[in-house]
Amino acid sequence: MLLPDGTSDVPAGKIAAVVTHLEMTERRALPPDPDGAWTLRTVPSPDLDWFRNLYRRVGEEWLWFSRLQMPDAELAAIIRSPMVDVHALMHEGRDEGLLELDFREAGQCELAFFGVTAELIGSGAGRWLMNRALELAWSRQVSRVWLHTCTLDHPSALAFYRRSGFRPFRRQIEIAEDPRLAGTAPRNAAKHVPLIE
Ligand SMILES: CC(C)(COP(=O)(O)OP(=O)(O)OC[C@H]1O[C@@H](n2cnc3c(N)ncnc32)[C@H](O)[C@@H]1OP(=O)(O)O)[C@@H](O)C(=O)NCCC(=O)NCCS
């Protein structure tokens, strides 16, 4: 359904975001890696609790909710698919970043989830992880790498992706139940998005 021009009311208890899809259709030279003691750990057949925990630690502040509301079987089918690769960025022996590459659509790679925990934001770890993401994505037979970000995400995410070489091509409005009311995020998460009950 096409939304009419002008403002549209969002019911109390729901959140609304503008989603921007971005793509890259050719491999580009990567910028130099920032200095940092990070490593990438590939996680074959991820444990669901492990995955949800890292997803929460990276995404809770940005109201990532989709994977927390997904039944076990559905989540397992995605993250344990042979066409989906899950990686953790490790810092000081801990998993502090999440990278999920989805190759289920032939010839394409979606950076389905990308981010680092609060302590690593602004440290160069995001750029380092993007360099690893693009190496891994383009190491397969793909002609397109794409992702989406929304206005609930970290405010520098969109510019970060554009500096990474992604070109915006689609915009959507997403409305969803507020995960802080649905019980999948604490009520005090995401102070940048006021809770309206
Ligand atoms: C989106 C996100 C990855 C952006 O990362 P960031 O923390 O702003 O990025 P970084 O600190 O790695 O990099 C920012 C810039 O500073 C530079 N930088 C930062 N610290 C540096 C250092 N110590 N040495 C060299 N360069 C450094 C980086 O190279 C980069 O410059 P560039 O983009 O021109 O290459 C990060 O904010 C994040 O994970 N947020 C939470 C989850 C989220 O919102 N994800 C996006 C949803 S799709």
The ligand as an SDF file (V2000), in Angstrom:
LIG
                    3D

 48 50  0  0  0  0  0  0  0  0999 V2000
   27.4550    1.3870   12.1430 C   0  0  0  0  0  0  0  0  0  0  0  0
   28.8240    1.1720   12.7310 C   0  0  0  0  0  0  0  0  0  0  0  0
   29.4180   -0.1020   12.2220 C   0  0  0  0  0  0  0  0  0  0  0  0
   29.6770    2.3510   12.2800 C   0  0  0  0  0  0  0  0  0  0  0  0
   30.9220    2.1720   12.8140 O   0  0  0  0  0  0  0  0  0  0  0  0
   31.7910    3.2860   13.5610 P   0  0  0  0  0  0  0  0  0  0  0  0
   31.9960    2.7900   14.9360 O   0  0  0  0  0  0  0  0  0  0  0  0
   31.2580    4.6380   13.3500 O   0  0  0  0  0  0  0  0  0  0  0  0
   33.0340    3.1320   12.6750 O   0  0  0  0  0  0  0  0  0  0  0  0
   34.5800    3.1640   12.9640 P   0  0  0  0  0  0  0  0  0  0  0  0
   34.9150    3.7560   14.2620 O   0  0  0  0  0  0  0  0  0  0  0  0
   35.0930    1.8450   12.6610 O   0  0  0  0  0  0  0  0  0  0  0  0
   35.0160    4.0680   11.7870 O   0  0  0  0  0  0  0  0  0  0  0  0
   34.6470    5.4120   11.6460 C   0  0  0  0  0  0  0  0  0  0  0  0
   35.7410    6.0930   10.9060 C   0  0  0  0  0  0  0  0  0  0  0  0
   36.7750    6.4360   11.8070 O   0  0  0  0  0  0  0  0  0  0  0  0
   38.0140    5.8140   11.4380 C   0  0  0  0  0  0  0  0  0  0  0  0
   38.6740    5.4020   12.6670 N   0  0  0  0  0  0  0  0  0  0  0  0
   38.1050    5.2780   13.8710 C   0  0  0  0  0  0  0  0  0  0  0  0
   39.0330    4.9150   14.7700 N   0  0  0  0  0  0  0  0  0  0  0  0
   40.1750    4.7910   14.1070 C   0  0  0  0  0  0  0  0  0  0  0  0
   41.4900    4.4410   14.5020 C   0  0  0  0  0  0  0  0  0  0  0  0
   41.7980    4.1640   15.7580 N   0  0  0  0  0  0  0  0  0  0  0  0
   42.4190    4.4190   13.5540 N   0  0  0  0  0  0  0  0  0  0  0  0
   42.1340    4.7190   12.2900 C   0  0  0  0  0  0  0  0  0  0  0  0
   40.9070    5.0640   11.8680 N   0  0  0  0  0  0  0  0  0  0  0  0
   39.9490    5.1050   12.7720 C   0  0  0  0  0  0  0  0  0  0  0  0
   37.5980    4.6500   10.6060 C   0  0  0  0  0  0  0  0  0  0  0  0
   38.5990    4.2430    9.7260 O   0  0  0  0  0  0  0  0  0  0  0  0
   36.4150    5.2120    9.8750 C   0  0  0  0  0  0  0  0  0  0  0  0
   36.7590    6.0740    8.8420 O   0  0  0  0  0  0  0  0  0  0  0  0
   36.2060    5.8170    7.3760 P   0  0  0  0  0  0  0  0  0  0  0  0
   34.7580    5.4560    7.5110 O   0  0  0  0  0  0  0  0  0  0  0  0
   36.4450    7.0750    6.6460 O   0  0  0  0  0  0  0  0  0  0  0  0
   37.0150    4.6430    6.9140 O   0  0  0  0  0  0  0  0  0  0  0  0
   28.7820    1.1610   14.2800 C   0  0  0  0  0  0  0  0  0  0  0  0
   28.3220    2.3890   14.7300 O   0  0  0  0  0  0  0  0  0  0  0  0
   27.8990    0.0850   14.8550 C   0  0  0  0  0  0  0  0  0  0  0  0
   28.2210   -1.0860   14.8550 O   0  0  0  0  0  0  0  0  0  0  0  0
   26.7390    0.4930   15.4110 N   0  0  0  0  0  0  0  0  0  0  0  0
   25.8220   -0.3930   16.1110 C   0  0  0  0  0  0  0  0  0  0  0  0
   25.0590   -1.2960   15.2170 C   0  0  0  0  0  0  0  0  0  0  0  0
   24.4690   -0.5930   14.0270 C   0  0  0  0  0  0  0  0  0  0  0  0
   23.8160    0.4250   14.1090 O   0  0  0  0  0  0  0  0  0  0  0  0
   24.7160   -1.2040   12.8850 N   0  0  0  0  0  0  0  0  0  0  0  0
   24.2280   -0.7290   11.6260 C   0  0  0  0  0  0  0  0  0  0  0  0
   22.9310   -1.2980   11.3950 C   0  0  0  0  0  0  0  0  0  0  0  0
   22.6940   -1.9260    9.8190 S   0  0  0  0  0  0  0  0  0  0  0  0
  1  2  1  0
  2  3  1  0
  2  4  1  0
  2 36  1  0
  4  5  1  0
  5  6  1  0
  6  7  2  0
  6  8  1  0
  6  9  1  0
  9 10  1  0
 10 11  2  0
 10 12  1  0
 10 13  1  0
 13 14  1  0
 14 15  1  0
 15 16  1  0
 15 30  1  0
 16 17  1  0
 17 18  1  0
 17 28  1  0
 18 19  1  0
 18 27  1  0
 19 20  2  0
 20 21  1  0
 21 22  1  0
 21 27  2  0
 22 23  1  0
 22 24  2  0
 24 25  1  0
 25 26  2  0
 26 27  1  0
 28 29  1  0
 28 30  1  0
 30 31  1  0
 31 32  1  0
 32 33  2  0
 32 34  1  0
 32 35  1  0
 36 37  1  0
 36 38  1  0
 38 39  2  0
 38 40  1  0
 40 41  1  0
 41 42  1  0
 42 43  1  0
 43 44  2  0
 43 45  1  0
 45 46  1  0
 46 47  1  0
 47 48  1  0
M  END
$$$$
